Amino acid sequence: MVEAFRGVARRVVAISSQDVYLAYGRLTGLEPGPAEPVPLTEHSPLRTRL
């Protein structure tokens, strides 16, 4: 995406919903347990603590 907008825009804002997944909660320490396998899919477990 950055390459596509090079010379057109100075910045690119990307929105991600990765923080809804259990793997992110475990990465940040908000969710207990071992690391989740990757890559994540739309069917990966979701966080229980927001």
Secondary structure in CASP SS format (residue, H / E / C, confidence):
PFRMAT SS
TARGET T0000
AUTHOR 0000-0000-0000
METHOD secondary structure of the structure
MODEL  1
M C 1.00
V H 1.00
E H 1.00
A H 1.00
F H 1.00
R C 1.00
G C 1.00
V C 1.00
A C 1.00
R C 1.00
R C 1.00
V C 1.00
V C 1.00
A C 1.00
I C 1.00
S C 1.00
S C 1.00
Q H 1.00
D H 1.00
V H 1.00
Y E 1.00
L H 1.00
A H 1.00
Y H 1.00
G H 1.00
R H 1.00
L H 1.00
T H 1.00
G C 1.00
L C 1.00
E C 1.00
P C 1.00
G C 1.00
P C 1.00
A C 1.00
E C 1.00
P C 1.00
V C 1.00
P C 1.00
L C 1.00
T C 1.00
E C 1.00
H C 1.00
S C 1.00
P C 1.00
L E 1.00
R C 1.00
T C 1.00
R C 1.00
L C 1.00
END
